[in-house]
Amino acid sequence: MSTLTIILNVLAPPVSVFMKRGVHNDFAISLLLTLFFFIPGILHAFYITTQKNRVL
């Protein structure tokens, strides 16, 4: 995981999820979690960005 990804996970979680997965369900979940509850948005972003690539 790069330093940029870690910084984006903390400051703008939906942006880091977008960079990893694009506009998909994970992005929408991250956006909603960040808007309503910031800490769960950060945790979700770390979860998504640390996963191995999966087939969608």
mmCIF entry with sequence, helices, sheets and N, C-alpha, C, O atoms, coordinates in Angstrom:
data_MODEL
# 
_entry.id   MODEL 
# 
_entity.id                         1 
_entity.type                       polymer 
_entity.pdbx_number_of_molecules   1 
# 
_entity_poly.entity_id                      1 
_entity_poly.type                           'polypeptide(L)' 
_entity_poly.nstd_linkage                   no 
_entity_poly.nstd_monomer                   no 
_entity_poly.pdbx_seq_one_letter_code       MSTLTIILNVLAPPVSVFMKRGVHNDFAISLLLTLFFFIPGILHAFYITTQKNRVL 
_entity_poly.pdbx_seq_one_letter_code_can   MSTLTIILNVLAPPVSVFMKRGVHNDFAISLLLTLFFFIPGILHAFYITTQKNRVL 
_entity_poly.pdbx_strand_id                 A 
# 
loop_
_entity_poly_seq.entity_id 
_entity_poly_seq.num 
_entity_poly_seq.mon_id 
_entity_poly_seq.hetero 
1 1  MET n 
1 2  SER n 
1 3  THR n 
1 4  LEU n 
1 5  THR n 
1 6  ILE n 
1 7  ILE n 
1 8  LEU n 
1 9  ASN n 
1 10 VAL n 
1 11 LEU n 
1 12 ALA n 
1 13 PRO n 
1 14 PRO n 
1 15 VAL n 
1 16 SER n 
1 17 VAL n 
1 18 PHE n 
1 19 MET n 
1 20 LYS n 
1 21 ARG n 
1 22 GLY n 
1 23 VAL n 
1 24 HIS n 
1 25 ASN n 
1 26 ASP n 
1 27 PHE n 
1 28 ALA n 
1 29 ILE n 
1 30 SER n 
1 31 LEU n 
1 32 LEU n 
1 33 LEU n 
1 34 THR n 
1 35 LEU n 
1 36 PHE n 
1 37 PHE n 
1 38 PHE n 
1 39 ILE n 
1 40 PRO n 
1 41 GLY n 
1 42 ILE n 
1 43 LEU n 
1 44 HIS n 
1 45 ALA n 
1 46 PHE n 
1 47 TYR n 
1 48 ILE n 
1 49 THR n 
1 50 THR n 
1 51 GLN n 
1 52 LYS n 
1 53 ASN n 
1 54 ARG n 
1 55 VAL n 
1 56 LEU n 
# 
_struct_asym.id          A 
_struct_asym.entity_id   1 
# 
loop_
_struct_conf.conf_type_id 
_struct_conf.id 
_struct_conf.pdbx_PDB_helix_id 
_struct_conf.beg_label_comp_id 
_struct_conf.beg_label_asym_id 
_struct_conf.beg_label_seq_id 
_struct_conf.pdbx_beg_PDB_ins_code 
_struct_conf.end_label_comp_id 
_struct_conf.end_label_asym_id 
_struct_conf.end_label_seq_id 
_struct_conf.pdbx_end_PDB_ins_code 
_struct_conf.beg_auth_comp_id 
_struct_conf.beg_auth_asym_id 
_struct_conf.beg_auth_seq_id 
_struct_conf.end_auth_comp_id 
_struct_conf.end_auth_asym_id 
_struct_conf.end_auth_seq_id 
_struct_conf.pdbx_PDB_helix_class 
_struct_conf.details 
_struct_conf.pdbx_PDB_helix_length 
HELX_P HELX_P1 AA1 THR A 3  ? LEU A 11 ? THR A 3  LEU A 11 1 ? 9  
HELX_P HELX_P2 AA2 PRO A 13 ? ARG A 21 ? PRO A 13 ARG A 21 1 ? 9  
HELX_P HELX_P3 AA3 ASN A 25 ? PHE A 36 ? ASN A 25 PHE A 36 1 ? 12 
HELX_P HELX_P4 AA4 PHE A 38 ? THR A 50 ? PHE A 38 THR A 50 1 ? 13 
# 
_struct_conf_type.id          HELX_P 
_struct_conf_type.criteria    ? 
_struct_conf_type.reference   ? 
# 
loop_
_atom_site.group_PDB 
_atom_site.id 
_atom_site.type_symbol 
_atom_site.label_atom_id 
_atom_site.label_alt_id 
_atom_site.label_comp_id 
_atom_site.label_asym_id 
_atom_site.label_entity_id 
_atom_site.label_seq_id 
_atom_site.pdbx_PDB_ins_code 
_atom_site.Cartn_x 
_atom_site.Cartn_y 
_atom_site.Cartn_z 
_atom_site.occupancy 
_atom_site.B_iso_or_equiv 
_atom_site.pdbx_formal_charge 
_atom_site.auth_seq_id 
_atom_site.auth_comp_id 
_atom_site.auth_asym_id 
_atom_site.auth_atom_id 
_atom_site.pdbx_PDB_model_num 
ATOM 1   N N  . MET A 1 1  ? 0.853   -1.162  0.000   1.00 0.00 ? 1  MET A N  1 
ATOM 2   C CA . MET A 1 1  ? 0.000   0.000   0.000   1.00 0.00 ? 1  MET A CA 1 
ATOM 3   C C  . MET A 1 1  ? 0.902   1.230   0.000   1.00 0.00 ? 1  MET A C  1 
ATOM 4   O O  . MET A 1 1  ? 1.848   1.326   0.783   1.00 0.00 ? 1  MET A O  1 
ATOM 5   N N  . SER A 1 2  ? 0.596   2.153   -0.880  1.00 0.00 ? 2  SER A N  1 
ATOM 6   C CA . SER A 1 2  ? 1.436   3.333   -1.009  1.00 0.00 ? 2  SER A CA 1 
ATOM 7   C C  . SER A 1 2  ? 1.069   4.386   0.038   1.00 0.00 ? 2  SER A C  1 
ATOM 8   O O  . SER A 1 2  ? 0.008   4.330   0.661   1.00 0.00 ? 2  SER A O  1 
ATOM 9   N N  . THR A 1 3  ? 1.958   5.325   0.207   1.00 0.00 ? 3  THR A N  1 
ATOM 10  C CA . THR A 1 3  ? 1.731   6.421   1.151   1.00 0.00 ? 3  THR A CA 1 
ATOM 11  C C  . THR A 1 3  ? 0.539   7.266   0.718   1.00 0.00 ? 3  THR A C  1 
ATOM 12  O O  . THR A 1 3  ? -0.240  7.714   1.559   1.00 0.00 ? 3  THR A O  1 
ATOM 13  N N  . LEU A 1 4  ? 0.391   7.485   -0.575  1.00 0.00 ? 4  LEU A N  1 
ATOM 14  C CA . LEU A 1 4  ? -0.747  8.255   -1.088  1.00 0.00 ? 4  LEU A CA 1 
ATOM 15  C C  . LEU A 1 4  ? -2.063  7.574   -0.738  1.00 0.00 ? 4  LEU A C  1 
ATOM 16  O O  . LEU A 1 4  ? -3.022  8.250   -0.365  1.00 0.00 ? 4  LEU A O  1 
ATOM 17  N N  . THR A 1 5  ? -2.129  6.272   -0.849  1.00 0.00 ? 5  THR A N  1 
ATOM 18  C CA . THR A 1 5  ? -3.343  5.535   -0.523  1.00 0.00 ? 5  THR A CA 1 
ATOM 19  C C  . THR A 1 5  ? -3.690  5.675   0.955   1.00 0.00 ? 5  THR A C  1 
ATOM 20  O O  . THR A 1 5  ? -4.856  5.852   1.306   1.00 0.00 ? 5  THR A O  1 
ATOM 21  N N  . ILE A 1 6  ? -2.700  5.598   1.807   1.00 0.00 ? 6  ILE A N  1 
ATOM 22  C CA . ILE A 1 6  ? -2.935  5.743   3.246   1.00 0.00 ? 6  ILE A CA 1 
ATOM 23  C C  . ILE A 1 6  ? -3.455  7.138   3.563   1.00 0.00 ? 6  ILE A C  1 
ATOM 24  O O  . ILE A 1 6  ? -4.397  7.287   4.341   1.00 0.00 ? 6  ILE A O  1 
ATOM 25  N N  . ILE A 1 7  ? -2.854  8.152   2.973   1.00 0.00 ? 7  ILE A N  1 
ATOM 26  C CA . ILE A 1 7  ? -3.287  9.528   3.211   1.00 0.00 ? 7  ILE A CA 1 
ATOM 27  C C  . ILE A 1 7  ? -4.720  9.728   2.713   1.00 0.00 ? 7  ILE A C  1 
ATOM 28  O O  . ILE A 1 7  ? -5.542  10.337  3.399   1.00 0.00 ? 7  ILE A O  1 
ATOM 29  N N  . LEU A 1 8  ? -5.013  9.214   1.517   1.00 0.00 ? 8  LEU A N  1 
ATOM 30  C CA . LEU A 1 8  ? -6.371  9.343   0.985   1.00 0.00 ? 8  LEU A CA 1 
ATOM 31  C C  . LEU A 1 8  ? -7.381  8.551   1.808   1.00 0.00 ? 8  LEU A C  1 
ATOM 32  O O  . LEU A 1 8  ? -8.526  8.980   1.953   1.00 0.00 ? 8  LEU A O  1 
ATOM 33  N N  . ASN A 1 9  ? -6.981  7.412   2.342   1.00 0.00 ? 9  ASN A N  1 
ATOM 34  C CA . ASN A 1 9  ? -7.886  6.640   3.198   1.00 0.00 ? 9  ASN A CA 1 
ATOM 35  C C  . ASN A 1 9  ? -8.323  7.449   4.413   1.00 0.00 ? 9  ASN A C  1 
ATOM 36  O O  . ASN A 1 9  ? -9.468  7.342   4.853   1.00 0.00 ? 9  ASN A O  1 
ATOM 37  N N  . VAL A 1 10 ? -7.436  8.241   4.945   1.00 0.00 ? 10 VAL A N  1 
ATOM 38  C CA . VAL A 1 10 ? -7.753  9.014   6.144   1.00 0.00 ? 10 VAL A CA 1 
ATOM 39  C C  . VAL A 1 10 ? -8.470  10.322  5.793   1.00 0.00 ? 10 VAL A C  1 
ATOM 40  O O  . VAL A 1 10 ? -9.431  10.691  6.467   1.00 0.00 ? 10 VAL A O  1 
ATOM 41  N N  . LEU A 1 11 ? -8.022  11.022  4.757   1.00 0.00 ? 11 LEU A N  1 
ATOM 42  C CA . LEU A 1 11 ? -8.577  12.341  4.446   1.00 0.00 ? 11 LEU A CA 1 
ATOM 43  C C  . LEU A 1 11 ? -9.806  12.298  3.536   1.00 0.00 ? 11 LEU A C  1 
ATOM 44  O O  . LEU A 1 11 ? -10.732 13.090  3.711   1.00 0.00 ? 11 LEU A O  1 
ATOM 45  N N  . ALA A 1 12 ? -9.820  11.392  2.580   1.00 0.00 ? 12 ALA A N  1 
ATOM 46  C CA . ALA A 1 12 ? -10.924 11.313  1.617   1.00 0.00 ? 12 ALA A CA 1 
ATOM 47  C C  . ALA A 1 12 ? -11.160 9.845   1.253   1.00 0.00 ? 12 ALA A C  1 
ATOM 48  O O  . ALA A 1 12 ? -10.761 9.406   0.175   1.00 0.00 ? 12 ALA A O  1 
ATOM 49  N N  . PRO A 1 13 ? -11.802 9.086   2.140   1.00 0.00 ? 13 PRO A N  1 
ATOM 50  C CA . PRO A 1 13 ? -11.974 7.652   1.901   1.00 0.00 ? 13 PRO A CA 1 
ATOM 51  C C  . PRO A 1 13 ? -12.649 7.291   0.570   1.00 0.00 ? 13 PRO A C  1 
ATOM 52  O O  . PRO A 1 13 ? -12.205 6.340   -0.073  1.00 0.00 ? 13 PRO A O  1 
ATOM 53  N N  . PRO A 1 14 ? -13.694 7.995   0.125   1.00 0.00 ? 14 PRO A N  1 
ATOM 54  C CA . PRO A 1 14 ? -14.294 7.606   -1.153  1.00 0.00 ? 14 PRO A CA 1 
ATOM 55  C C  . PRO A 1 14 ? -13.345 7.744   -2.343  1.00 0.00 ? 14 PRO A C  1 
ATOM 56  O O  . PRO A 1 14 ? -13.459 6.998   -3.316  1.00 0.00 ? 14 PRO A O  1 
ATOM 57  N N  . VAL A 1 15 ? -12.425 8.676   -2.273  1.00 0.00 ? 15 VAL A N  1 
ATOM 58  C CA . VAL A 1 15 ? -11.476 8.857   -3.377  1.00 0.00 ? 15 VAL A CA 1 
ATOM 59  C C  . VAL A 1 15 ? -10.553 7.648   -3.484  1.00 0.00 ? 15 VAL A C  1 
ATOM 60  O O  . VAL A 1 15 ? -10.270 7.183   -4.588  1.00 0.00 ? 15 VAL A O  1 
ATOM 61  N N  . SER A 1 16 ? -10.089 7.144   -2.365  1.00 0.00 ? 16 SER A N  1 
ATOM 62  C CA . SER A 1 16 ? -9.199  5.977   -2.418  1.00 0.00 ? 16 SER A CA 1 
ATOM 63  C C  . SER A 1 16 ? -9.945  4.731   -2.890  1.00 0.00 ? 16 SER A C  1 
ATOM 64  O O  . SER A 1 16 ? -9.380  3.905   -3.607  1.00 0.00 ? 16 SER A O  1 
ATOM 65  N N  . VAL A 1 17 ? -11.212 4.592   -2.493  1.00 0.00 ? 17 VAL A N  1 
ATOM 66  C CA . VAL A 1 17 ? -12.006 3.457   -2.973  1.00 0.00 ? 17 VAL A CA 1 
ATOM 67  C C  . VAL A 1 17 ? -12.258 3.597   -4.472  1.00 0.00 ? 17 VAL A C  1 
ATOM 68  O O  . VAL A 1 17 ? -12.219 2.606   -5.202  1.00 0.00 ? 17 VAL A O  1 
ATOM 69  N N  . PHE A 1 18 ? -12.514 4.815   -4.932  1.00 0.00 ? 18 PHE A N  1 
ATOM 70  C CA . PHE A 1 18 ? -12.699 5.050   -6.372  1.00 0.00 ? 18 PHE A CA 1 
ATOM 71  C C  . PHE A 1 18 ? -11.442 4.690   -7.150  1.00 0.00 ? 18 PHE A C  1 
ATOM 72  O O  . PHE A 1 18 ? -11.527 4.094   -8.223  1.00 0.00 ? 18 PHE A O  1 
ATOM 73  N N  . MET A 1 19 ? -10.280 5.044   -6.620  1.00 0.00 ? 19 MET A N  1 
ATOM 74  C CA . MET A 1 19 ? -9.027  4.720   -7.302  1.00 0.00 ? 19 MET A CA 1 
ATOM 75  C C  . MET A 1 19 ? -8.806  3.204   -7.380  1.00 0.00 ? 19 MET A C  1 
ATOM 76  O O  . MET A 1 19 ? -8.214  2.716   -8.342  1.00 0.00 ? 19 MET A O  1 
ATOM 77  N N  . LYS A 1 20 ? -9.270  2.472   -6.390  1.00 0.00 ? 20 LYS A N  1 
ATOM 78  C CA . LYS A 1 20 ? -9.071  1.020   -6.357  1.00 0.00 ? 20 LYS A CA 1 
ATOM 79  C C  . LYS A 1 20 ? -10.115 0.274   -7.193  1.00 0.00 ? 20 LYS A C  1 
ATOM 80  O O  . LYS A 1 20 ? -9.774  -0.646  -7.937  1.00 0.00 ? 20 LYS A O  1 
ATOM 81  N N  . ARG A 1 21 ? -11.393 0.671   -7.072  1.00 0.00 ? 21 ARG A N  1 
ATOM 82  C CA . ARG A 1 21 ? -12.471 -0.103  -7.678  1.00 0.00 ? 21 ARG A CA 1 
ATOM 83  C C  . ARG A 1 21 ? -13.277 0.640   -8.734  1.00 0.00 ? 21 ARG A C  1 
ATOM 84  O O  . ARG A 1 21 ? -14.034 0.008   -9.472  1.00 0.00 ? 21 ARG A O  1 
ATOM 85  N N  . GLY A 1 22 ? -13.142 1.965   -8.832  1.00 0.00 ? 22 GLY A N  1 
ATOM 86  C CA . GLY A 1 22 ? -13.967 2.723   -9.764  1.00 0.00 ? 22 GLY A CA 1 
ATOM 87  C C  . GLY A 1 22 ? -15.342 2.979   -9.164  1.00 0.00 ? 22 GLY A C  1 
ATOM 88  O O  . GLY A 1 22 ? -15.570 2.753   -7.976  1.00 0.00 ? 22 GLY A O  1 
ATOM 89  N N  . VAL A 1 23 ? -16.252 3.456   -10.007 1.00 0.00 ? 23 VAL A N  1 
ATOM 90  C CA . VAL A 1 23 ? -17.612 3.734   -9.527  1.00 0.00 ? 23 VAL A CA 1 
ATOM 91  C C  . VAL A 1 23 ? -18.365 2.403   -9.501  1.00 0.00 ? 23 VAL A C  1 
ATOM 92  O O  . VAL A 1 23 ? -18.783 1.884   -10.536 1.00 0.00 ? 23 VAL A O  1 
ATOM 93  N N  . HIS A 1 24 ? -18.524 1.878   -8.310  1.00 0.00 ? 24 HIS A N  1 
ATOM 94  C CA . HIS A 1 24 ? -19.153 0.590   -8.101  1.00 0.00 ? 24 HIS A CA 1 
ATOM 95  C C  . HIS A 1 24 ? -19.866 0.647   -6.763  1.00 0.00 ? 24 HIS A C  1 
ATOM 96  O O  . HIS A 1 24 ? -19.889 1.696   -6.119  1.00 0.00 ? 24 HIS A O  1 
ATOM 97  N N  . ASN A 1 25 ? -20.444 -0.460  -6.338  1.00 0.00 ? 25 ASN A N  1 
ATOM 98  C CA . ASN A 1 25 ? -21.153 -0.497  -5.058  1.00 0.00 ? 25 ASN A CA 1 
ATOM 99  C C  . ASN A 1 25 ? -20.253 -0.094  -3.896  1.00 0.00 ? 25 ASN A C  1 
ATOM 100 O O  . ASN A 1 25 ? -20.695 0.589   -2.972  1.00 0.00 ? 25 ASN A O  1 
ATOM 101 N N  . ASP A 1 26 ? -19.006 -0.511  -3.941  1.00 0.00 ? 26 ASP A N  1 
ATOM 102 C CA . ASP A 1 26 ? -18.078 -0.183  -2.857  1.00 0.00 ? 26 ASP A CA 1 
ATOM 103 C C  . ASP A 1 26 ? -17.879 1.325   -2.736  1.00 0.00 ? 26 ASP A C  1 
ATOM 104 O O  . ASP A 1 26 ? -17.752 1.850   -1.630  1.00 0.00 ? 26 ASP A O  1 
ATOM 105 N N  . PHE A 1 27 ? -17.851 2.012   -3.860  1.00 0.00 ? 27 PHE A N  1 
ATOM 106 C CA . PHE A 1 27 ? -17.704 3.468   -3.831  1.00 0.00 ? 27 PHE A CA 1 
ATOM 107 C C  . PHE A 1 27 ? -18.922 4.112   -3.173  1.00 0.00 ? 27 PHE A C  1 
ATOM 108 O O  . PHE A 1 27 ? -18.777 5.013   -2.347  1.00 0.00 ? 27 PHE A O  1 
ATOM 109 N N  . ALA A 1 28 ? -20.109 3.657   -3.533  1.00 0.00 ? 28 ALA A N  1 
ATOM 110 C CA . ALA A 1 28 ? -21.338 4.215   -2.950  1.00 0.00 ? 28 ALA A CA 1 
ATOM 111 C C  . ALA A 1 28 ? -21.401 3.963   -1.444  1.00 0.00 ? 28 ALA A C  1 
ATOM 112 O O  . ALA A 1 28 ? -21.785 4.848   -0.680  1.00 0.00 ? 28 ALA A O  1 
ATOM 113 N N  . ILE A 1 29 ? -21.026 2.769   -1.025  1.00 0.00 ? 29 ILE A N  1 
ATOM 114 C CA . ILE A 1 29 ? -21.011 2.448   0.406   1.00 0.00 ? 29 ILE A CA 1 
ATOM 115 C C  . ILE A 1 29 ? -20.011 3.330   1.134   1.00 0.00 ? 29 ILE A C  1 
ATOM 116 O O  . ILE A 1 29 ? -20.309 3.861   2.204   1.00 0.00 ? 29 ILE A O  1 
ATOM 117 N N  . SER A 1 30 ? -18.833 3.486   0.561   1.00 0.00 ? 30 SER A N  1 
ATOM 118 C CA . SER A 1 30 ? -17.811 4.326   1.184   1.00 0.00 ? 30 SER A CA 1 
ATOM 119 C C  . SER A 1 30 ? -18.273 5.779   1.272   1.00 0.00 ? 30 SER A C  1 
ATOM 120 O O  . SER A 1 30 ? -18.056 6.442   2.286   1.00 0.00 ? 30 SER A O  1 
ATOM 121 N N  . LEU A 1 31 ? -18.899 6.266   0.225   1.00 0.00 ? 31 LEU A N  1 
ATOM 122 C CA . LEU A 1 31 ? -19.390 7.642   0.222   1.00 0.00 ? 31 LEU A CA 1 
ATOM 123 C C  . LEU A 1 31 ? -20.442 7.859   1.304   1.00 0.00 ? 31 LEU A C  1 
ATOM 124 O O  . LEU A 1 31 ? -20.385 8.849   2.034   1.00 0.00 ? 31 LEU A O  1 
ATOM 125 N N  . LEU A 1 32 ? -21.389 6.951   1.411   1.00 0.00 ? 32 LEU A N  1 
ATOM 126 C CA . LEU A 1 32 ? -22.437 7.081   2.433   1.00 0.00 ? 32 LEU A CA 1 
ATOM 127 C C  . LEU A 1 32 ? -21.871 6.955   3.844   1.00 0.00 ? 32 LEU A C  1 
ATOM 128 O O  . LEU A 1 32 ? -22.239 7.723   4.733   1.00 0.00 ? 32 LEU A O  1 
ATOM 129 N N  . LEU A 1 33 ? -20.982 5.996   4.048   1.00 0.00 ? 33 LEU A N  1 
ATOM 130 C CA . LEU A 1 33 ? -20.382 5.850   5.381   1.00 0.00 ? 33 LEU A CA 1 
ATOM 131 C C  . LEU A 1 33 ? -19.585 7.090   5.773   1.00 0.00 ? 33 LEU A C  1 
ATOM 132 O O  . LEU A 1 33 ? -19.606 7.510   6.930   1.00 0.00 ? 33 LEU A O  1 
ATOM 133 N N  . THR A 1 34 ? -18.887 7.670   4.808   1.00 0.00 ? 34 THR A N  1 
ATOM 134 C CA . THR A 1 34 ? -18.089 8.859   5.100   1.00 0.00 ? 34 THR A CA 1 
ATOM 135 C C  . THR A 1 34 ? -18.978 10.063  5.376   1.00 0.00 ? 34 THR A C  1 
ATOM 136 O O  . THR A 1 34 ? -18.684 10.852  6.274   1.00 0.00 ? 34 THR A O  1 
ATOM 137 N N  . LEU A 1 35 ? -20.046 10.215  4.628   1.00 0.00 ? 35 LEU A N  1 
ATOM 138 C CA . LEU A 1 35 ? -20.938 11.357  4.830   1.00 0.00 ? 35 LEU A CA 1 
ATOM 139 C C  . LEU A 1 35 ? -21.657 11.304  6.175   1.00 0.00 ? 35 LEU A C  1 
ATOM 140 O O  . LEU A 1 35 ? -21.804 12.326  6.844   1.00 0.00 ? 35 LEU A O  1 
ATOM 141 N N  . PHE A 1 36 ? -22.105 10.110  6.569   1.00 0.00 ? 36 PHE A N  1 
ATOM 142 C CA . PHE A 1 36 ? -22.885 9.998   7.789   1.00 0.00 ? 36 PHE A CA 1 
ATOM 143 C C  . PHE A 1 36 ? -22.054 9.663   9.022   1.00 0.00 ? 36 PHE A C  1 
ATOM 144 O O  . PHE A 1 36 ? -22.328 10.169  10.110  1.00 0.00 ? 36 PHE A O  1 
ATOM 145 N N  . PHE A 1 37 ? -21.049 8.822   8.863   1.00 0.00 ? 37 PHE A N  1 
ATOM 146 C CA . PHE A 1 37 ? -20.212 8.392   9.984   1.00 0.00 ? 37 PHE A CA 1 
ATOM 147 C C  . PHE A 1 37 ? -18.778 8.319   9.483   1.00 0.00 ? 37 PHE A C  1 
ATOM 148 O O  . PHE A 1 37 ? -18.420 7.352   8.810   1.00 0.00 ? 37 PHE A O  1 
ATOM 149 N N  . PHE A 1 38 ? -17.960 9.291   9.783   1.00 0.00 ? 38 PHE A N  1 
ATOM 150 C CA . PHE A 1 38 ? -16.650 9.419   9.153   1.00 0.00 ? 38 PHE A CA 1 
ATOM 151 C C  . PHE A 1 38 ? -15.712 8.246   9.465   1.00 0.00 ? 38 PHE A C  1 
ATOM 152 O O  . PHE A 1 38 ? -15.051 7.733   8.562   1.00 0.00 ? 38 PHE A O  1 
ATOM 153 N N  . ILE A 1 39 ? -15.648 7.821   10.717  1.00 0.00 ? 39 ILE A N  1 
ATOM 154 C CA . ILE A 1 39 ? -14.723 6.746   11.113  1.00 0.00 ? 39 ILE A CA 1 
ATOM 155 C C  . ILE A 1 39 ? -15.051 5.426   10.405  1.00 0.00 ? 39 ILE A C  1 
ATOM 156 O O  . ILE A 1 39 ? -14.130 4.784   9.900   1.00 0.00 ? 39 ILE A O  1 
ATOM 157 N N  . PRO A 1 40 ? -16.310 4.990   10.342  1.00 0.00 ? 40 PRO A N  1 
ATOM 158 C CA . PRO A 1 40 ? -16.590 3.775   9.568   1.00 0.00 ? 40 PRO A CA 1 
ATOM 159 C C  . PRO A 1 40 ? -16.235 3.917   8.084   1.00 0.00 ? 40 PRO A C  1 
ATOM 160 O O  . PRO A 1 40 ? -15.874 2.928   7.446   1.00 0.00 ? 40 PRO A O  1 
ATOM 161 N N  . GLY A 1 41 ? -16.329 5.114   7.532   1.00 0.00 ? 41 GLY A N  1 
ATOM 162 C CA . GLY A 1 41 ? -15.911 5.340   6.153   1.00 0.00 ? 41 GLY A CA 1 
ATOM 163 C C  . GLY A 1 41 ? -14.423 5.097   5.977   1.00 0.00 ? 41 GLY A C  1 
ATOM 164 O O  . GLY A 1 41 ? -13.994 4.519   4.979   1.00 0.00 ? 41 GLY A O  1 
ATOM 165 N N  . ILE A 1 42 ? -13.637 5.540   6.949   1.00 0.00 ? 42 ILE A N  1 
ATOM 166 C CA . ILE A 1 42 ? -12.192 5.312   6.909   1.00 0.00 ? 42 ILE A CA 1 
ATOM 167 C C  . ILE A 1 42 ? -11.882 3.812   7.015   1.00 0.00 ? 42 ILE A C  1 
ATOM 168 O O  . ILE A 1 42 ? -11.045 3.293   6.275   1.00 0.00 ? 42 ILE A O  1 
ATOM 169 N N  . LEU A 1 43 ? -12.556 3.129   7.930   1.00 0.00 ? 43 LEU A N  1 
ATOM 170 C CA . LEU A 1 43 ? -12.324 1.694   8.097   1.00 0.00 ? 43 LEU A CA 1 
ATOM 171 C C  . LEU A 1 43 ? -12.710 0.927   6.836   1.00 0.00 ? 43 LEU A C  1 
ATOM 172 O O  . LEU A 1 43 ? -12.003 0.007   6.426   1.00 0.00 ? 43 LEU A O  1 
ATOM 173 N N  . HIS A 1 44 ? -13.822 1.300   6.228   1.00 0.00 ? 44 HIS A N  1 
ATOM 174 C CA . HIS A 1 44 ? -14.250 0.646   4.986   1.00 0.00 ? 44 HIS A CA 1 
ATOM 175 C C  . HIS A 1 44 ? -13.230 0.886   3.874   1.00 0.00 ? 44 HIS A C  1 
ATOM 176 O O  . HIS A 1 44 ? -12.928 -0.026  3.105   1.00 0.00 ? 44 HIS A O  1 
ATOM 177 N N  . ALA A 1 45 ? -12.703 2.095   3.784   1.00 0.00 ? 45 ALA A N  1 
ATOM 178 C CA . ALA A 1 45 ? -11.703 2.400   2.752   1.00 0.00 ? 45 ALA A CA 1 
ATOM 179 C C  . ALA A 1 45 ? -10.439 1.565   2.958   1.00 0.00 ? 45 ALA A C  1 
ATOM 180 O O  . ALA A 1 45 ? -9.880  1.047   1.991   1.00 0.00 ? 45 ALA A O  1 
ATOM 181 N N  . PHE A 1 46 ? -9.986  1.428   4.195   1.00 0.00 ? 46 PHE A N  1 
ATOM 182 C CA . PHE A 1 46 ? -8.817  0.584   4.457   1.00 0.00 ? 46 PHE A CA 1 
ATOM 183 C C  . PHE A 1 46 ? -9.112  -0.867  4.101   1.00 0.00 ? 46 PHE A C  1 
ATOM 184 O O  . PHE A 1 46 ? -8.253  -1.556  3.550   1.00 0.00 ? 46 PHE A O  1 
ATOM 185 N N  . TYR A 1 47 ? -10.307 -1.332  4.409   1.00 0.00 ? 47 TYR A N  1 
ATOM 186 C CA . TYR A 1 47 ? -10.677 -2.707  4.077   1.00 0.00 ? 47 TYR A CA 1 
ATOM 187 C C  . TYR A 1 47 ? -10.644 -2.929  2.561   1.00 0.00 ? 47 TYR A C  1 
ATOM 188 O O  . TYR A 1 47 ? -10.100 -3.931  2.097   1.00 0.00 ? 47 TYR A O  1 
ATOM 189 N N  . ILE A 1 48 ? -11.213 -2.016  1.798   1.00 0.00 ? 48 ILE A N  1 
ATOM 190 C CA . ILE A 1 48 ? -11.275 -2.161  0.344   1.00 0.00 ? 48 ILE A CA 1 
ATOM 191 C C  . ILE A 1 48 ? -9.881  -2.043  -0.276  1.00 0.00 ? 48 ILE A C  1 
ATOM 192 O O  . ILE A 1 48 ? -9.532  -2.823  -1.162  1.00 0.00 ? 48 ILE A O  1 
ATOM 193 N N  . THR A 1 49 ? -9.091  -1.085  0.177   1.00 0.00 ? 49 THR A N  1 
ATOM 194 C CA . THR A 1 49 ? -7.786  -0.867  -0.462  1.00 0.00 ? 49 THR A CA 1 
ATOM 195 C C  . THR A 1 49 ? -6.749  -1.923  -0.085  1.00 0.00 ? 49 THR A C  1 
ATOM 196 O O  . THR A 1 49 ? -5.742  -2.062  -0.779  1.00 0.00 ? 49 THR A O  1 
ATOM 197 N N  . THR A 1 50 ? -6.969  -2.663  0.991   1.00 0.00 ? 50 THR A N  1 
ATOM 198 C CA . THR A 1 50 ? -6.006  -3.705  1.358   1.00 0.00 ? 50 THR A CA 1 
ATOM 199 C C  . THR A 1 50 ? -6.387  -5.072  0.819   1.00 0.00 ? 50 THR A C  1 
ATOM 200 O O  . THR A 1 50 ? -5.593  -6.008  0.912   1.00 0.00 ? 50 THR A O  1 
ATOM 201 N N  . GLN A 1 51 ? -7.576  -5.212  0.259   1.00 0.00 ? 51 GLN A N  1 
ATOM 202 C CA . GLN A 1 51 ? -7.972  -6.482  -0.336  1.00 0.00 ? 51 GLN A CA 1 
ATOM 203 C C  . GLN A 1 51 ? -7.210  -6.729  -1.624  1.00 0.00 ? 51 GLN A C  1 
ATOM 204 O O  . GLN A 1 51 ? -6.816  -5.794  -2.322  1.00 0.00 ? 51 GLN A O  1 
ATOM 205 N N  . LYS A 1 52 ? -7.013  -7.984  -1.922  1.00 0.00 ? 52 LYS A N  1 
ATOM 206 C CA . LYS A 1 52 ? -6.439  -8.359  -3.215  1.00 0.00 ? 52 LYS A CA 1 
ATOM 207 C C  . LYS A 1 52 ? -7.473  -8.052  -4.285  1.00 0.00 ? 52 LYS A C  1 
ATOM 208 O O  . LYS A 1 52 ? -8.663  -7.946  -3.988  1.00 0.00 ? 52 LYS A O  1 
ATOM 209 N N  . ASN A 1 53 ? -7.030  -7.908  -5.523  1.00 0.00 ? 53 ASN A N  1 
ATOM 210 C CA . ASN A 1 53 ? -7.967  -7.666  -6.622  1.00 0.00 ? 53 ASN A CA 1 
ATOM 211 C C  . ASN A 1 53 ? -8.905  -8.847  -6.756  1.00 0.00 ? 53 ASN A C  1 
ATOM 212 O O  . ASN A 1 53 ? -8.486  -10.004 -6.719  1.00 0.00 ? 53 ASN A O  1 
ATOM 213 N N  . ARG A 1 54 ? -10.178 -8.537  -6.912  1.00 0.00 ? 54 ARG A N  1 
ATOM 214 C CA . ARG A 1 54 ? -11.154 -9.603  -7.078  1.00 0.00 ? 54 ARG A CA 1 
ATOM 215 C C  . ARG A 1 54 ? -11.880 -9.420  -8.403  1.00 0.00 ? 54 ARG A C  1 
ATOM 216 O O  . ARG A 1 54 ? -11.924 -8.322  -8.957  1.00 0.00 ? 54 ARG A O  1 
ATOM 217 N N  . VAL A 1 55 ? -12.431 -10.481 -8.886  1.00 0.00 ? 55 VAL A N  1 
ATOM 218 C CA . VAL A 1 55 ? -13.175 -10.427 -10.139 1.00 0.00 ? 55 VAL A CA 1 
ATOM 219 C C  . VAL A 1 55 ? -14.566 -9.918  -9.824  1.00 0.00 ? 55 VAL A C  1 
ATOM 220 O O  . VAL A 1 55 ? -15.243 -10.448 -8.944  1.00 0.00 ? 55 VAL A O  1 
ATOM 221 N N  . LEU A 1 56 ? -14.996 -8.884  -10.545 1.00 0.00 ? 56 LEU A N  1 
ATOM 222 C CA . LEU A 1 56 ? -16.322 -8.313  -10.289 1.00 0.00 ? 56 LEU A CA 1 
ATOM 223 C C  . LEU A 1 56 ? -17.371 -8.981  -11.128 1.00 0.00 ? 56 LEU A C  1 
ATOM 224 O O  . LEU A 1 56 ? -18.547 -8.627  -11.043 1.00 0.00 ? 56 LEU A O  1 
# 
